[in-house]
């Protein structure tokens, strides 16, 4: 899987998502509110008191046709970057958790009130843990454990740069712990880069051990014309890369080859069971049918769910999903013979790294029985697959996201669990505990956030705001408001990020050429989670209708994207605290308040009316302020870094949902961002001697090229159809004048 600390974190966020792959739905901005011809008053505060908000509060979430929820279980426990949760065979008394980076396997009693986890195995002395795709990655109990006291692990050690190990460990105390000194290495694989290790292993119903490896590839290490499989592993069956292996650990030393493996007689490595996989991070066997369901993490645009068959070739890197994978993208012809299509695939509008799950075979959610449940690391959304009228698989949302999801788990009864990677928490999927009527407003006029007699106008309790460094929204102008429930306030953390209370609503109107086309709501529900909701305006401007699954419509000669809720959360990331526009450095600037006609500093005004839980100092200059990228009086560096902060940093920052090692927040020194003179971490797009940002050479800068395109290799990868020519020109000028990486 390709998996923030100062105040500028939210600003850089919305823009590089545009640059390197994800778009924001509710927190960005573009044009600022126009000032009237008459000079405004300059009194200290734009509002004298906080408006009473009697109507605009977060609604209940839309009711799904299969109503489930996530329940936090074992709430007293927290783990460090958990990637696997398992029970031992025929033992419901304990759970085991793999901590990816620490190298520890922990165990705890299967009781709701359990408060302590102990160490089952400590491999901290050998697990390589300097990269988020390495570490302790997979575990499989022998099916006869503890009678056969063996546990098999997949992990990485330091090498050149990494070595993947598949090892067996023994319990000498009846299964209470594992002996770290008992390691027997079954096989190793020298990794050519730090990504795409795969990592899962599991016993199948046939008793054989299945092992997943990714392609080990990293295009940035190879050069301008490299593909995203630079080592050619995807279709090379003479290596163990890009494959699902199957070995017999009960016969032979250190293992035997099952007699019906596809290459047992030659033509490839005999361990291979299936191949053509990019990065098979998580997969499972259906406990009822034995079928193998596998989530294969995609590259630029497609995520796959595969039903894996013996001898199957799943296409990587000839194809990504069912589409030809090639550069340039105009070359769309590729061999198709003997390649197996995904059972299901989705594009990067809904996520960027599939997390394979399980076919639900539990008893507590009857409506989910027999359906495949899976998710996405980036969006955090959980889906189910069900057949449509023609029998074709269709995904339906179960959980709309809210955290970085690393893995699913299944207990002995078939109930499903979800791991929150970043926060180290465990959740159980359960049926909705109460019957909820679907009261989610289908019309904008019914939200309570607009005047019901004129939905073009905000309700009385909303407070206008604007941001210093707007997010690019395909040329649309925007108006923004926020609303808090009565007697609540905004917390401001040490990084300058604003933490809104449950019930809060952010509303934004989008206009093209003066025509209102969309209103978006970003709301914090009473359960603490966030949701983004789009309303499309009718042509006569009388009303806006809820667009539940997203849509694309033609407006003013261009395609306009109405994002789905999951698409909104692609950019409104947990790393950026979800809310993108309202943060200290973005709102430290003047706004002309329509009700009073006064132009005043927004921070001081909001502080004056008691919107913050802790009072501010009373001096705007005590707080950071982003530059307006369109302000020619600011330096090129300030403007360009503000642009990247607001358009990109919501994803491209520590713990952000990307596979790239970058930090585009405004407060990060250029030398520490990972972009200045840095090698491309995905395709170099045919650019010779490419760098992410090449000082003095915009023509060699992949970041600029990605922002300046809207094909398969565009940034952002979703949410935008139009290139921001002004933003491209700004970044071009900034890169041109760079002489080194020591600048701001």
BELPERA-V909345 format. One record per residue. N is the residue number from 1. SS is DSSP state (@ for helix, = for strand, . for the rest). OMEGA is omega in whole degrees, 0 to 359 (999 if undefined). D_FIRST is the distance of its C-alpha to the first C-alpha in whole Angstrom. Layout:
BEGIN
n->[N N]
ss->[SS SS]
omega->[OMEGA OMEGA]
d_first->[D_FIRST D_FIRST]
END
This chain:
BEGIN
n->[1 2 3 4 5 6 7 8 9 10 11 12 13 14 15 16 17 18 19 20 21 22 23 24 25 26 27 28 29 30 31 32 33 34 35 36 37 38 39 40 41 42 43 44 45 46 47 48 49 50 51 52 53 54 55 56 57 58 59 60 61 62 63 64 65 66 67 68 69 70 71 72 73 74 75 76 77 78 79 80 81 82 83 84 85 86 87 88 89 90 91 92 93 94 95 96 97 98 99 100 101 102 103 104 105 106 107 108 109 110 111 112 113 114 115 116 117 118 119 120 121 122 123 124 125 126 127 128 129 130 131 132 133 134 135 136 137 138 139 140 141 142 143 144 145 146 147 148 149 150 151 152 153 154 155 156 157 158 159 160 161 162 163 164 165 166 167 168 169 170 171 172 173 174 175 176 177 178 179 180 181 182 183 184 185 186 187 188 189 190 191 192 193 194 195 196 197 198 199 200 201 202 203 204 205 206 207 208 209 210 211 212 213 214 215 216 217 218 219 220 221 222 223 224 225 226 227 228 229 230 231 232 233 234 235 236 237 238 239 240 241 242 243 244 245 246 247 248 249 250 251 252 253 254 255 256 257 258 259 260 261 262 263 264 265 266 267 268 269 270 271 272 273 274 275 276 277 278 279 280 281 282 283 284 285 286 287 288 289 290 291 292 293 294 295 296 297 298 299 300 301 302 303 304 305 306 307 308 309 310 311 312 313 314 315 316 317 318 319 320 321 322 323 324 325 326 327 328 329 330 331 332 333 334 335 336 337 338 339 340 341 342 343 344 345 346 347 348 349 350 351 352 353 354 355 356 357 358 359 360 361 362 363 364 365 366 367 368 369 370 371 372 373 374 375 376 377 378 379 380 381 382 383 384 385 386 387 388 389 390 391 392 393 394 395 396 397 398 399 400 401 402 403 404 405 406 407 408 409 410 411 412 413 414 415 416 417 418 419 420 421 422 423 424 425 426 427 428 429 430 431 432 433 434 435 436 437 438 439 440 441 442 443 444 445 446 447 448 449 450 451 452 453 454 455 456 457 458 459 460 461 462 463 464 465 466 467 468 469 470 471 472 473 474 475 476 477 478 479 480 481 482 483 484 485 486 487 488 489 490 491 492 493 494 495 496 497 498 499 500 501 502 503 504 505 506 507 508 509 510 511 512 513 514 515 516 517 518 519 520 521 522 523 524 525 526 527 528 529 530 531 532 533 534 535 536 537 538 539 540 541 542 543 544 545 546 547 548 549 550 551 552 553 554 555 556 557 558 559 560 561 562 563 564 565 566 567 568 569 570 571 572 573 574 575 576 577 578 579 580 581 582 583 584 585 586 587 588 589 590 591 592 593 594 595 596 597 598 599 600 601 602 603 604 605 606 607 608 609 610 611 612 613 614 615 616 617 618 619 620 621 622 623 624 625 626 627 628 629 630 631 632 633 634 635 636 637 638 639 640 641 642 643 644 645 646 647 648 649 650 651 652 653 654 655 656 657 658 659 660 661 662 663 664 665 666 667 668 669 670 671 672 673 674 675 676 677 678 679 680 681 682 683 684 685 686 687 688 689 690 691 692 693 694 695 696 697 698 699 700 701 702 703 704 705 706 707 708 709 710 711 712 713 714 715 716 717 718 719 720 721 722 723 724 725 726 727 728 729 730 731 732 733 734 735 736 737 738 739 740 741 742 743 744]
ss->[. . . . . . . . @ @ @ @ @ @ @ @ @ @ @ @ . . . . . . . . . . = . . . . . . . . . = . . . . . . . . . . . . . . . . . . . . . . . . . . = = = = = = . . . . . . . . = = = = = . . . . . . . = = = = = = . . . . = = = = = = . . . . . . . . = = = = = . . . . . . . . . . . . . = = = = = = . . . . . . . . = = = = = = = = = . . . = = = = = = = = = . . . . . . . . = = = = = = = = = = = = = . . . . . . . . . = = = . . . . . = = = = = . . . . . @ @ @ . . . . . . . . . . . . . . . . . . . . . = = = = = = . . . . . . . = . . . . . . . . . . . . . . . = = = = . . . . = = = = = = . . . . . . = = = = = . . . . . = = = = = = = . . . . = . . . . . = = . . = = . . . . . . . . . . . . . . . . . . . = = = = . . . . . . = = = = = = . . . . . . @ @ @ . . . = = = = = . . . . . = = = = = = . . . . . = = = = = = = . . . . . = = = = = = . . . . . = = = = = . . . . = = = = = = = . . . . . . . . . . . = @ @ @ . . . = = . . = = = = = . . . . = = = . . . . . . . . . . . = = = = = = = . . . . . . = = = . . . . = = = . . . . . = = = = = = = = . . = = = = = = = = = = . . . . . = = = = = = = = . . . . . . = = = . . . . = = = = = . . = = = = = . . @ @ @ @ @ @ @ . . . . . . . . . . . = @ @ @ @ . . = = = . . . . . = = = = @ @ @ @ @ @ @ . . . = . . . . . . . @ @ @ . . . . . . . . . . . . . @ @ @ @ @ @ @ @ @ @ @ . . . = . . . . . . . . . . . . . . . . . . . @ @ @ . . . = . . . . . . . . . . . . . . = . = . . . . @ @ @ = @ @ @ @ @ @ . . . . . . . . . . . . . . . . . @ @ @ @ @ @ @ @ @ @ @ @ @ . . . . . . .]
omega->[180 190 999 209 181 193 185 186 184 186 179 188 189 186 182 172 174 184 189 164 181 184 181 185 188 190 183 183 173 183 178 180 181 176 179 179 180 179 183 172 182 174 188 187 180 178 180 179 180 179 179 181 183 189 188 175 184 177 170 179 173 181 177 180 168 189 178 177 175 178 176 178 184 189 180 184 175 185 182 178 180 180 178 178 185 166 176 181 175 180 180 188 185 169 178 182 173 173 190 189 183 184 181 164 181 179 177 181 181 177 182 184 181 185 187 172 179 183 175 177 178 177 183 181 183 180 176 191 182 181 188 173 177 177 178 196 185 181 175 172 170 183 181 178 5 178 166 197 186 173 184 185 170 179 180 171 178 179 180 3 184 171 175 179 166 188 176 175 186 171 179 184 176 177 181 177 172 180 182 181 183 187 169 182 178 177 175 179 178 182 181 180 187 183 173 177 188 170 182 168 185 174 177 178 177 179 179 179 178 185 180 173 174 184 179 193 178 190 184 182 194 177 193 188 181 172 177 170 194 181 177 184 189 183 181 182 174 174 177 180 174 189 165 182 174 181 180 184 180 180 179 180 358 176 175 179 176 188 183 172 190 183 182 180 180 180 180 179 186 179 188 175 177 184 184 182 182 179 183 188 182 182 185 173 174 185 180 186 183 182 184 178 188 173 181 184 185 181 188 193 188 172 190 162 182 166 192 178 176 180 182 175 188 159 182 5 170 181 167 192 178 183 175 179 184 173 1 186 179 180 189 177 177 179 182 188 174 175 182 178 173 171 177 176 175 184 187 168 186 180 179 180 184 174 179 183 185 165 185 178 177 183 188 181 188 183 182 186 175 181 181 181 181 183 180 181 188 182 183 182 176 182 167 175 176 181 174 184 180 180 180 182 178 178 178 182 172 180 189 173 180 176 180 186 184 183 169 176 181 178 186 180 179 176 188 181 181 178 171 188 187 185 175 183 180 178 175 175 180 177 176 188 177 176 185 173 181 181 182 186 179 178 178 181 181 184 187 183 177 174 184 178 177 187 175 182 179 174 188 186 183 182 180 172 172 184 181 184 187 173 181 180 175 175 180 168 188 169 188 177 172 179 177 171 178 175 173 183 179 171 175 182 186 178 182 176 182 182 186 180 172 183 183 180 168 183 181 174 177 177 170 181 177 181 181 185 183 167 179 174 169 189 173 184 183 176 179 179 182 174 176 187 183 175 181 181 175 185 181 177 185 188 175 184 178 179 192 186 184 183 172 180 180 179 172 177 178 177 179 183 169 187 171 179 180 178 176 183 171 182 178 191 175 178 180 179 172 180 187 184 183 171 189 185 179 184 175 181 184 173 172 184 186 185 184 185 183 173 186 178 185 180 183 179 181 176 182 182 173 182 182 181 177 183 175 184 184 180 181 183 176 187 180 177 176 173 171 180 180 184 184 178 176 181 177 182 179 182 182 180 175 179 180 179 186 184 190 193 178 176 185 177 179 181 176 186 177 178 189 182 180 175 186 176 185 185 181 178 183 181 182 183 185 182 187 183 181 177 176 181 167 184 176 173 178 182 178 178 187 169 175 168 179 182 179 186 179 181 178 187 183 179 180 180 181 179 185 179 177 175 183 187 185 167 3 182 180 169 182 177 186 176 175 185 178 177 177 180 178 182 177 180 180 180 180 184 177 176 179 182 181 180 176 999]
d_first->[0 4 6 20 23 26 28 27 23 24 26 24 21 23 23 20 19 21 21 17 16 17 20 22 24 27 27 28 31 33 37 39 42 45 48 51 54 56 55 53 54 52 53 50 49 48 48 51 49 46 46 46 43 45 43 39 37 33 34 33 30 30 31 28 30 28 29 26 25 23 25 24 25 25 26 27 24 21 18 16 13 13 10 13 16 19 23 25 27 30 29 29 30 27 23 21 18 15 15 12 14 17 17 19 19 22 24 26 29 28 30 30 32 30 30 29 26 27 25 25 23 23 21 21 23 21 17 16 14 15 11 8 6 9 12 13 10 12 16 19 22 25 27 30 29 31 34 31 30 27 23 20 17 14 14 14 17 18 20 20 17 16 17 15 17 18 21 23 25 28 30 33 34 34 30 30 28 27 28 26 29 29 26 26 24 23 22 20 18 18 15 16 14 11 8 7 8 7 9 11 15 18 21 22 26 27 27 25 21 18 16 12 12 10 12 12 13 13 16 17 18 21 23 24 24 21 19 15 16 18 19 20 18 17 20 22 22 24 21 18 15 14 15 16 19 21 24 27 27 30 32 32 31 28 28 29 28 29 32 30 27 27 28 30 33 31 30 26 25 26 23 21 21 20 18 17 13 11 7 9 6 9 13 16 20 22 25 28 27 25 23 19 17 13 11 10 7 10 11 14 15 14 12 13 15 17 19 19 23 24 24 22 21 18 19 16 17 21 19 16 17 21 21 22 20 22 23 25 25 28 28 27 29 27 27 27 29 27 24 22 21 19 20 19 17 17 16 15 18 16 13 10 7 8 8 11 14 18 21 23 26 27 31 30 29 31 30 27 28 26 24 20 18 14 13 10 8 10 13 13 16 17 18 21 22 25 28 30 34 33 30 27 24 24 21 23 22 22 20 20 17 18 15 11 11 8 10 14 17 20 23 26 28 25 24 21 19 16 14 14 11 14 17 17 18 19 20 22 22 26 29 30 33 35 36 36 38 36 37 35 37 37 39 39 42 41 39 41 40 42 46 46 49 48 44 44 45 43 44 46 44 41 41 40 38 37 34 35 32 31 28 29 29 31 34 35 37 36 38 36 37 36 37 37 39 42 42 39 37 34 33 32 30 30 28 30 28 29 29 30 32 31 34 33 33 32 34 34 36 35 38 39 42 43 42 40 37 35 34 31 31 28 29 28 29 31 28 27 24 24 25 25 28 30 34 35 39 41 43 47 45 46 43 39 37 34 31 29 26 26 29 30 34 36 38 40 39 35 32 31 28 28 25 24 23 19 20 21 19 16 18 20 17 17 17 20 22 22 25 25 29 31 30 33 33 32 35 38 40 43 43 46 46 48 50 51 52 51 48 46 43 41 40 43 44 41 42 46 45 43 40 38 38 39 42 41 44 45 45 42 42 41 38 35 35 33 35 36 34 37 40 41 43 40 38 36 33 34 33 30 28 29 28 25 25 26 24 20 20 19 15 16 16 15 13 13 10 9 8 11 13 16 18 21 23 27 27 25 27 27 26 23 21 20 21 25 25 22 20 18 14 14 18 21 23 25 27 28 28 25 24 22 25 28 31 34 32 31 31 28 26 23 22 26 25 22 24 27 26 25 24 21 20 21 20 20 18 20 23 25 28 30 29 31 33 35 31 31 34 33 30 32 35 33 31 35 36 34 35 33 30 32 33 32]
END
